[in-house]
Amino acid sequence: MLSSSDLRQKAWTDVSDAHSGFHHQTLFYAGAPGFLSGTLPFITDALSSAEPILVIVGGPQISLLRASLGADAERVSFADMHLVGRNPARLIPVWRQFLDDHQEHPVRGVSESVWPGRSEAELTECERNESLMNLAFDGVRAWRLLCLYDRDGLDEQAIAAARRSHPFITHNGGYRRSAAFAQGHAPDPFEGLLPPPPSRAIELPFRGEDLTPLRTNVRGWAAGSRVDPERAELLVLAVNELATNSVRHGGGAGVLLMWEEDETLICEVRDSGRIEEPLIGRSRPAPDRPSGRGLWLVNQVCDLVQIRSDDSGSVVRIRLNSL
């Protein structure tokens, strides 16, 4: 069996070409005219080939495309990226479901997971997710995904990240291989450090199976925020899942940290375990699978999930926005 590092490197080096497997292509555009001139030929070519196509972009971009496509817009599936992909870890399951729903045809997708105004933490996770796309869809049937990046609204750091994570770049009406991708390496999805929590963060150690006191503390802390009580219960649920994972798989104990930042509730769970599976939390667990359910659920209910793990232990940081 290949190790997780072997799988990551395989996904990086054995990238499919345009005629088979997963074709992961980026488009750098400027303004509404550049957006339309870059996406419409890709979409209309899919329609002329009777290929199902899913477009996940922001609401204003959906309106632009619908107006330009006219009656053909009814043949395109649309989803609002600001809702579907607020947490970028939810995107791989969406694309997998789209492929499963259309097994009889090659399919296409258009995605804009990186948009102007994304936080630094969100952009970091978007880059990791784009790299993991190459692993998640390596070896599957042929399909094409065009990922959009707005040059007018994004800085050079975001553009450089796109070049590293996409094997193909749109060029002169066609495409070429990305030199930055070819010269890089597949990053470990859990490597690196998160910015340290602020000194005001509340720290709560926990141990053992009874997590009732921990849930009570999280619920009471969230009640003092502007987050809606129903949404706050999602945070309680997510923390409970992470703490349960720590108890069962991370050494039997852990530490929870909680703080608020710009009307966002942030919780972080630390333990001594190590997470190895690159796509954990991004693959819907099979009914008979004993592990992976916790992080799957956490990704579904939180606005952002960040995982860092090495030999010294694991850190999972989650965010829940007030709106």
C-alpha positions as CSV (number, residue, x, y, z in Angstrom):
1,M,0.0,0.0,0.0
2,L,1.3,3.5,-0.9
3,S,1.9,5.9,2.0
4,S,0.2,9.3,2.1
5,S,3.4,10.9,1.0
6,D,3.7,8.5,-1.9
7,L,0.1,9.2,-3.0
8,R,0.7,13.0,-2.8
9,Q,3.8,12.7,-5.0
10,K,2.1,10.4,-7.4
11,A,-0.7,12.9,-7.8
12,W,1.9,15.6,-8.4
13,T,4.1,13.8,-11.0
14,D,1.6,11.7,-12.9
15,V,-0.8,14.5,-13.9
16,S,-3.1,13.6,-16.7
17,D,-2.9,15.4,-20.0
18,A,-5.9,17.1,-21.7
19,H,-7.2,13.9,-23.3
20,S,-7.7,11.6,-20.4
21,G,-8.1,11.7,-16.7
22,F,-8.4,14.9,-14.7
23,H,-7.5,18.1,-16.6
24,H,-7.0,20.9,-14.0
25,Q,-6.6,24.2,-15.7
26,T,-6.5,27.8,-14.4
27,L,-7.6,31.1,-16.0
28,F,-6.3,34.5,-15.0
29,Y,-8.7,37.2,-16.1
30,A,-9.3,40.9,-15.7
31,G,-12.7,42.4,-15.1
32,A,-16.1,41.3,-16.4
33,P,-15.0,41.2,-20.1
34,G,-12.1,38.9,-19.2
35,F,-14.3,36.7,-17.1
36,L,-16.8,36.3,-19.9
37,S,-14.3,35.9,-22.7
38,G,-12.5,33.2,-20.7
39,T,-15.5,31.2,-19.5
40,L,-18.1,31.4,-22.3
41,P,-16.1,29.4,-24.9
42,F,-15.4,26.7,-22.3
43,I,-19.1,26.5,-21.3
44,T,-20.5,26.7,-24.9
45,D,-18.0,24.0,-26.1
46,A,-19.3,21.7,-23.3
47,L,-22.9,22.3,-24.3
48,S,-22.2,21.6,-28.0
49,S,-20.6,18.3,-26.9
50,A,-23.5,17.5,-24.7
51,E,-21.2,17.4,-21.7
52,P,-22.8,18.2,-18.3
53,I,-21.2,21.3,-16.8
54,L,-21.4,22.7,-13.2
55,V,-20.4,26.3,-12.7
56,I,-19.6,27.3,-9.1
57,V,-18.8,31.0,-8.9
58,G,-20.1,34.1,-7.0
59,G,-23.7,35.3,-7.4
60,P,-22.8,38.4,-9.6
61,Q,-20.7,36.1,-11.9
62,I,-23.7,33.7,-12.2
63,S,-25.9,36.6,-13.3
64,L,-23.3,37.7,-16.0
65,L,-23.2,34.2,-17.4
66,R,-26.9,33.7,-17.4
67,A,-27.4,37.0,-19.3
68,S,-24.8,36.1,-21.8
69,L,-25.9,32.5,-22.3
70,G,-29.6,33.3,-22.7
71,A,-31.7,30.2,-23.1
72,D,-28.7,28.0,-23.0
73,A,-28.2,28.9,-19.3
74,E,-31.0,26.4,-18.5
75,R,-28.6,23.7,-19.7
76,V,-25.9,24.7,-17.2
77,S,-25.9,23.8,-13.5
78,F,-25.0,26.8,-11.3
79,A,-24.1,27.0,-7.6
80,D,-23.0,30.1,-5.5
81,M,-19.4,29.6,-4.5
82,H,-19.8,32.0,-1.6
83,L,-22.2,29.5,-0.1
84,V,-20.9,26.2,-1.3
85,G,-17.2,26.9,-1.0
86,R,-17.0,29.2,2.0
87,N,-15.1,26.4,3.6
88,P,-13.0,25.1,0.6
89,A,-12.8,21.7,2.2
90,R,-16.4,21.1,1.1
91,L,-15.6,21.4,-2.6
92,I,-14.0,18.1,-3.4
93,P,-17.2,16.3,-2.2
94,V,-19.3,18.5,-4.4
95,W,-17.2,17.7,-7.5
96,R,-17.3,14.0,-6.6
97,Q,-21.0,14.1,-6.4
98,F,-21.3,15.8,-9.8
99,L,-19.2,13.1,-11.4
100,D,-21.2,10.4,-9.7
101,D,-24.4,12.0,-11.0
102,H,-23.2,12.0,-14.6
103,Q,-21.3,8.7,-14.9
104,E,-22.4,8.2,-18.5
105,H,-20.7,11.4,-19.9
106,P,-17.4,13.3,-19.7
107,V,-18.1,16.4,-17.6
108,R,-16.8,19.9,-17.1
109,G,-16.6,22.3,-14.2
110,V,-15.9,26.0,-13.7
111,S,-14.8,27.1,-10.2
112,E,-13.8,30.4,-8.5
113,S,-12.9,29.4,-5.0
114,V,-10.4,32.3,-4.6
115,W,-12.2,35.6,-4.7
116,P,-11.1,39.2,-3.7
117,G,-11.9,39.7,0.0
118,R,-11.0,36.2,1.1
119,S,-9.1,36.2,4.4
120,E,-5.4,35.1,4.6
121,A,-6.5,32.0,6.4
122,E,-9.1,31.2,3.7
123,L,-6.6,31.7,0.9
124,T,-4.1,29.4,2.6
125,E,-6.7,26.6,2.7
126,C,-7.8,27.3,-0.8
127,E,-4.3,26.7,-2.1
128,R,-4.1,23.4,-0.1
129,N,-7.5,22.4,-1.5
130,E,-6.5,23.0,-5.1
131,S,-3.4,20.8,-4.6
132,L,-5.5,18.1,-3.0
133,M,-7.8,18.2,-6.1
134,N,-5.0,16.7,-8.0
135,L,-4.8,13.8,-5.6
136,A,-8.5,13.3,-5.1
137,F,-9.2,13.0,-8.9
138,D,-6.0,11.3,-10.0
139,G,-6.9,8.2,-12.0
140,V,-10.6,8.9,-12.4
141,R,-12.3,9.2,-15.7
142,A,-11.8,12.2,-18.0
143,W,-13.2,15.5,-16.8
144,R,-12.1,19.1,-17.1
145,L,-12.1,21.8,-14.4
146,L,-11.4,25.5,-15.2
147,C,-10.4,27.5,-12.1
148,L,-10.7,31.3,-12.3
149,Y,-8.5,33.9,-10.7
150,D,-9.3,37.7,-10.9
151,R,-6.0,39.5,-11.6
152,D,-7.7,42.9,-10.8
153,G,-8.7,41.9,-7.3
154,L,-6.0,39.4,-6.1
155,D,-2.4,40.0,-5.1
156,E,0.6,38.3,-6.7
157,Q,0.8,35.8,-3.8
158,A,-2.6,34.4,-4.7
159,I,-1.7,34.2,-8.4
160,A,1.6,32.5,-7.7
161,A,-0.2,29.9,-5.5
162,A,-2.6,29.2,-8.4
163,R,0.4,28.5,-10.7
164,R,1.8,26.0,-8.2
165,S,-1.4,24.1,-7.7
166,H,-2.7,23.8,-11.3
167,P,-0.8,21.8,-14.0
168,F,-2.3,23.8,-16.9
169,I,-2.7,27.5,-17.5
170,T,-5.0,29.1,-20.1
171,H,-2.8,30.7,-22.7
172,N,-3.6,32.5,-26.1
173,G,-7.0,30.7,-26.4
174,G,-5.5,27.3,-25.5
175,Y,-3.5,26.1,-22.6
176,R,0.1,25.3,-21.6
177,R,1.7,23.4,-18.7
178,S,2.5,25.5,-15.7
179,A,6.3,25.7,-15.1
180,A,5.7,26.5,-11.4
181,F,3.6,23.3,-11.0
182,A,6.2,21.1,-12.8
183,Q,9.1,22.5,-10.7
184,G,7.2,22.1,-7.4
185,H,6.3,19.3,-5.2
186,A,3.0,18.2,-3.7
187,P,2.8,19.8,-0.3
188,D,1.8,17.8,2.7
189,P,-1.7,19.0,3.4
190,F,-1.0,19.2,7.1
191,E,2.4,20.8,7.1
192,G,3.3,24.2,8.5
193,L,2.2,26.3,11.6
194,L,-0.9,28.3,12.2
195,P,-0.6,31.9,13.6
196,P,-0.5,31.6,17.4
197,P,-3.7,32.2,19.3
198,P,-4.0,35.5,21.1
199,S,-3.1,35.8,24.8
200,R,-6.8,36.4,25.6
201,A,-7.7,32.9,24.3
202,I,-9.6,30.8,26.9
203,E,-7.8,27.5,27.5
204,L,-9.6,24.3,28.6
205,P,-7.8,21.0,29.0
206,F,-10.0,17.9,28.7
207,R,-9.6,14.2,29.2
208,G,-11.8,11.0,29.1
209,E,-15.0,10.2,27.4
210,D,-17.3,12.5,29.4
211,L,-17.2,15.8,27.4
212,T,-20.3,17.3,29.0
213,P,-18.4,20.0,30.9
214,L,-16.5,20.9,27.7
215,R,-19.7,21.3,25.7
216,T,-21.3,23.4,28.5
217,N,-18.3,25.8,28.5
218,V,-18.4,26.2,24.8
219,R,-22.1,26.8,24.8
220,G,-21.8,29.4,27.6
221,W,-18.9,31.2,25.9
222,A,-20.7,31.3,22.5
223,A,-23.9,32.7,24.2
224,G,-22.0,35.9,24.9
225,S,-21.3,36.5,21.2
226,R,-23.3,37.9,18.3
227,V,-23.5,34.4,16.7
228,D,-27.1,33.2,16.4
229,P,-27.8,30.5,19.1
230,E,-28.7,27.9,16.5
231,R,-25.4,28.5,14.7
232,A,-23.6,28.4,18.0
233,E,-24.9,24.9,18.6
234,L,-23.1,23.9,15.4
235,L,-19.9,25.1,17.0
236,V,-20.6,23.0,20.1
237,L,-21.2,20.0,17.9
238,A,-17.9,20.6,16.0
239,V,-15.9,21.0,19.2
240,N,-17.4,17.8,20.6
241,E,-16.5,15.9,17.5
242,L,-12.9,17.2,17.6
243,A,-12.5,16.5,21.3
244,T,-13.9,13.0,20.8
245,N,-11.3,12.3,18.1
246,S,-8.6,13.5,20.5
247,V,-9.8,11.2,23.2
248,R,-10.1,8.2,20.9
249,H,-7.2,8.7,18.5
250,G,-5.0,11.5,19.9
251,G,-3.7,10.2,23.2
252,G,-6.8,10.2,25.3
253,A,-6.7,13.9,26.1
254,G,-6.4,17.4,24.6
255,V,-6.6,21.1,25.0
256,L,-9.3,23.4,23.7
257,L,-8.7,27.1,23.0
258,M,-11.4,29.6,22.3
259,W,-11.4,33.3,21.2
260,E,-13.4,35.7,19.1
261,E,-12.0,37.7,16.2
262,D,-13.9,40.2,14.1
263,E,-17.3,38.7,15.1
264,T,-16.0,35.2,14.3
265,L,-15.9,32.5,16.9
266,I,-12.6,30.5,16.7
267,C,-11.9,27.2,18.5
268,E,-8.7,25.2,18.4
269,V,-8.3,21.6,19.6
270,R,-4.8,20.2,20.2
271,D,-3.7,16.7,21.0
272,S,-0.7,14.4,20.7
273,G,-1.9,12.3,17.8
274,R,-0.9,12.6,14.2
275,I,-3.2,12.7,11.2
276,E,-1.9,10.8,8.2
277,E,-4.8,10.5,5.6
278,P,-4.5,13.5,3.2
279,L,-8.2,13.6,2.3
280,I,-9.6,13.0,5.7
281,G,-12.7,15.1,6.2
282,R,-13.1,15.6,2.4
283,S,-14.4,12.2,1.6
284,R,-17.8,11.1,2.8
285,P,-17.2,8.1,5.1
286,A,-18.7,4.8,4.1
287,P,-21.4,3.5,6.5
288,D,-19.1,0.7,7.6
289,R,-16.0,2.8,8.1
290,P,-15.2,3.5,11.8
291,S,-13.1,6.6,11.3
292,G,-13.3,9.9,9.4
293,R,-16.8,10.8,10.4
294,G,-15.8,13.5,12.9
295,L,-13.8,15.7,10.6
296,W,-16.3,15.2,7.8
297,L,-19.1,16.6,10.0
298,V,-16.8,19.4,11.2
299,N,-16.2,20.5,7.6
300,Q,-19.9,20.5,6.9
301,V,-20.9,22.8,9.7
302,C,-17.9,25.2,10.0
303,D,-17.0,28.2,7.8
304,L,-13.3,27.2,7.8
305,V,-11.3,24.3,9.1
306,Q,-7.5,24.3,9.3
307,I,-5.5,21.1,10.2
308,R,-1.9,21.0,11.0
309,S,-0.2,17.8,12.1
310,D,3.3,16.3,12.5
311,D,5.2,14.1,14.9
312,S,4.6,16.5,17.8
313,G,0.9,16.3,17.5
314,S,-2.2,17.8,15.8
315,V,-4.0,21.1,15.8
316,V,-7.4,21.6,14.3
317,R,-8.7,25.2,14.2
318,I,-12.3,25.9,13.2
319,R,-14.1,29.2,12.5
320,L,-17.8,30.1,12.7
321,N,-18.8,33.5,11.3
322,S,-21.6,35.5,12.9
323,L,-23.4,35.8,9.6
